[in-house]
Amino acid sequence: MKAIPLFIFTFLSASLLSGQEIDPMLAAVKERADSVISFQAGVQMEVDISFVNMPVKEAEIRFTTGAPISISSEDFVMIPKRGLDFTLNELYRYPFMTLSLGRVQFEGRDCHLVKIIPTTDASDYSIASVWIAPETLQVLKTQISTKKNGVYDIFYTYSGKQDILPSEIKVAFEVSGVKIPLRFLGRDTQIDKGKKADSAQERGAIYLRITYSELTRK
């Protein structure tokens, strides 16, 4: 079984920096996410990249407060190796400031838009944007602008308005900005090298469907 970093729950278990003032709604999202003590779920992953032909991969997610989130599977893979491994813990790792842009429209819904801006060059990202549904405190989208691996747009879908954790996630990214470790894709994956050479301006996506078998809250 291989364990890989979890990159999908961009809003879960974020640790606020001591004395750091942040946007109140972003803080409320953090507080709500902190009510999750543990969960276990199955995840299916599909990759939409023109030159990659990979069957659906399956894995098991486990999370317990105070321990790292992990994914284990016999055939789940690490793609991309960097760029998607951004939790709010990572975004909060270095000093930052937040900028509230107030209410905006996202897919026909009123959202609260917050930008997280690091105030040190040590950070791996230059800016992160978070779209929050005010009535449910659910994160609907995050956008991470990295310094070396391009821009990632992460979209979250929930089964119900009371859900803290998403049931579906789409991660869209610039293929040219992602160094995909092809040796980790598995023996059952085919790579079209001709298409790969012509994909400089292409965008790809990863789709995840999550089914929770256990979830414990405070």
C-alpha positions as CSV (number, residue, x, y, z in Angstrom):
1,M,0.0,0.0,0.0
2,K,1.3,3.4,-0.9
3,A,0.5,6.6,1.1
4,I,0.4,9.9,-0.8
5,P,-0.1,13.5,0.3
6,L,-3.7,14.7,0.4
7,F,-4.2,17.8,-1.8
8,I,-8.0,18.0,-2.0
9,F,-9.2,19.4,1.3
10,T,-7.9,22.9,1.0
11,F,-9.9,24.2,3.9
12,L,-9.6,21.3,6.5
13,S,-7.7,21.6,9.8
14,A,-6.0,24.9,9.2
15,S,-4.0,26.2,12.0
16,L,-4.2,29.9,12.5
17,L,-1.0,31.8,13.2
18,S,-0.8,33.2,16.7
19,G,-2.0,36.8,16.6
20,Q,-2.7,36.7,12.9
21,E,-5.7,38.8,11.8
22,I,-7.6,37.1,9.0
23,D,-10.9,37.6,7.2
24,P,-13.7,36.8,9.7
25,M,-15.6,34.5,7.2
26,L,-12.4,32.6,6.5
27,A,-11.9,32.2,10.2
28,A,-15.5,30.9,10.5
29,V,-14.8,28.3,7.8
30,K,-11.7,27.2,9.8
31,E,-13.7,26.9,13.0
32,R,-16.4,24.8,11.3
33,A,-13.8,22.5,9.7
34,D,-12.2,22.0,13.1
35,S,-15.4,20.4,14.3
36,V,-14.5,17.3,12.3
37,I,-12.6,14.9,14.6
38,S,-12.1,12.1,12.2
39,F,-13.4,10.6,9.0
40,Q,-12.8,7.7,6.6
41,A,-13.8,7.7,3.0
42,G,-13.3,5.9,-0.4
43,V,-12.2,8.1,-3.3
44,Q,-12.2,7.5,-7.0
45,M,-9.9,9.5,-9.2
46,E,-10.1,10.2,-13.0
47,V,-7.6,12.1,-15.0
48,D,-8.5,14.3,-17.9
49,I,-5.3,15.0,-19.8
50,S,-5.3,14.5,-23.6
51,F,-2.1,12.5,-23.8
52,V,-2.8,10.3,-20.7
53,N,-5.1,7.2,-20.9
54,M,-5.5,6.1,-17.3
55,P,-8.3,3.9,-15.8
56,V,-10.2,5.1,-12.7
57,K,-8.0,4.8,-9.6
58,E,-9.4,4.0,-6.1
59,A,-8.1,4.8,-2.7
60,E,-9.0,5.1,1.0
61,I,-8.8,8.4,2.9
62,R,-8.2,8.5,6.6
63,F,-8.1,11.6,8.9
64,T,-7.8,12.0,12.6
65,T,-7.4,15.3,14.4
66,G,-3.7,15.8,15.3
67,A,-2.5,13.3,12.7
68,P,-1.6,13.9,9.0
69,I,-4.3,13.2,6.4
70,S,-3.3,10.2,4.4
71,I,-4.5,8.3,1.3
72,S,-3.6,4.7,0.8
73,S,-4.1,2.4,-2.2
74,E,-2.6,-0.4,-4.2
75,D,-2.7,1.7,-7.4
76,F,-3.4,5.3,-6.4
77,V,-0.7,7.6,-7.7
78,M,1.0,10.9,-7.0
79,I,0.0,13.4,-9.7
80,P,1.1,16.1,-9.9
81,K,4.0,15.7,-7.5
82,R,3.9,19.3,-6.4
83,G,1.4,22.1,-6.9
84,L,-1.7,20.3,-5.6
85,D,-0.4,19.7,-2.1
86,F,-1.8,22.9,-0.7
87,T,-3.9,22.8,2.5
88,L,-4.7,25.9,4.5
89,N,-1.9,24.7,6.8
90,E,0.5,25.2,3.9
91,L,-1.1,28.5,3.0
92,Y,-0.7,29.6,6.6
93,R,2.8,28.3,7.0
94,Y,4.4,31.7,6.5
95,P,3.2,35.2,7.5
96,F,0.4,36.4,5.3
97,M,-2.4,39.0,5.0
98,T,-5.9,38.6,3.8
99,L,-7.9,40.9,1.5
100,S,-11.7,40.7,1.4
101,L,-13.3,41.5,-1.9
102,G,-16.8,41.1,-0.5
103,R,-19.7,39.6,-2.4
104,V,-19.1,38.2,-5.9
105,Q,-21.0,35.9,-8.2
106,F,-19.8,32.3,-8.7
107,E,-21.8,30.0,-10.9
108,G,-25.0,31.9,-10.1
109,R,-24.4,32.0,-6.3
110,D,-23.5,34.9,-4.0
111,C,-20.1,34.2,-2.6
112,H,-17.6,35.9,-0.3
113,L,-14.2,36.2,-2.0
114,V,-11.0,36.3,0.1
115,K,-7.5,36.5,-1.1
116,I,-4.6,35.1,1.0
117,I,-1.3,37.0,0.3
118,P,2.0,35.8,1.7
119,T,4.2,38.6,3.1
120,T,7.5,36.6,2.7
121,D,9.4,35.3,-0.3
122,A,9.7,31.9,1.5
123,S,6.2,30.9,0.5
124,D,5.7,28.5,-2.5
125,Y,2.7,30.4,-3.7
126,S,2.2,34.1,-4.7
127,I,-1.5,34.4,-4.0
128,A,-4.5,32.2,-3.1
129,S,-8.2,33.0,-3.6
130,V,-11.1,31.4,-1.7
131,W,-14.7,31.5,-2.7
132,I,-17.0,30.9,0.3
133,A,-20.8,30.4,0.4
134,P,-21.9,32.7,3.3
135,E,-25.1,30.9,4.1
136,T,-23.4,27.5,4.5
137,L,-19.8,28.4,5.1
138,Q,-18.8,25.9,2.4
139,V,-15.7,26.5,0.3
140,L,-16.9,26.4,-3.4
141,K,-13.6,27.2,-5.1
142,T,-10.0,27.9,-4.4
143,Q,-7.4,29.2,-6.8
144,I,-3.7,28.8,-6.0
145,S,-1.1,30.7,-8.0
146,T,2.2,28.9,-7.4
147,K,5.6,30.3,-8.1
148,K,6.9,27.3,-10.1
149,N,3.9,25.1,-11.0
150,G,1.3,27.3,-12.6
151,V,-2.2,28.1,-11.4
152,Y,-4.6,25.5,-9.9
153,D,-8.4,26.0,-9.8
154,I,-10.1,23.6,-7.3
155,F,-13.9,23.3,-7.4
156,Y,-15.9,21.6,-4.6
157,T,-19.4,20.0,-4.7
158,Y,-21.3,19.0,-1.7
159,S,-24.1,16.4,-1.2
160,G,-26.0,18.7,1.2
161,K,-26.0,22.2,2.5
162,Q,-25.0,21.0,6.0
163,D,-22.0,19.1,4.7
164,I,-18.5,20.3,5.8
165,L,-16.6,17.9,3.4
166,P,-17.2,17.8,-0.3
167,S,-18.4,14.8,-2.2
168,E,-16.9,15.8,-5.6
169,I,-13.8,17.8,-6.4
170,K,-12.4,19.0,-9.7
171,V,-8.8,20.2,-9.9
172,A,-8.0,22.1,-13.1
173,F,-4.4,23.0,-14.0
174,E,-2.1,24.1,-16.8
175,V,-0.5,20.9,-18.2
176,S,2.7,22.8,-19.1
177,G,3.1,24.0,-15.5
178,V,2.9,20.6,-14.0
179,K,5.8,18.1,-13.9
180,I,3.8,14.9,-14.0
181,P,6.0,12.0,-12.7
182,L,4.9,9.5,-15.4
183,R,6.7,6.6,-13.7
184,F,4.1,6.9,-10.9
185,L,1.0,6.6,-13.2
186,G,1.0,2.8,-13.0
187,R,1.5,0.0,-15.5
188,D,-2.1,0.2,-16.7
189,T,-1.6,3.8,-17.9
190,Q,-0.8,4.7,-21.5
191,I,1.0,7.9,-22.5
192,D,0.7,9.4,-26.1
193,K,4.1,11.1,-26.4
194,G,3.1,12.8,-29.7
195,K,0.1,14.5,-28.0
196,K,2.3,15.3,-25.0
197,A,4.7,17.3,-27.1
198,D,1.8,19.4,-28.5
199,S,0.1,20.1,-25.1
200,A,2.1,23.2,-24.1
201,Q,-1.0,25.4,-23.8
202,E,-3.4,22.7,-22.7
203,R,-5.3,22.6,-19.4
204,G,-5.9,19.3,-17.7
205,A,-8.1,18.2,-14.8
206,I,-8.4,15.6,-12.0
207,Y,-11.8,14.5,-10.8
208,L,-12.4,13.0,-7.4
209,R,-15.6,11.4,-6.1
210,I,-15.7,10.8,-2.4
211,T,-17.9,8.5,-0.3
212,Y,-17.7,8.8,3.4
213,S,-18.0,5.6,5.5
214,E,-17.3,7.2,8.9
215,L,-17.4,10.8,10.1
216,T,-17.1,12.0,13.7
217,R,-17.7,15.6,14.8
218,K,-17.5,17.5,18.0
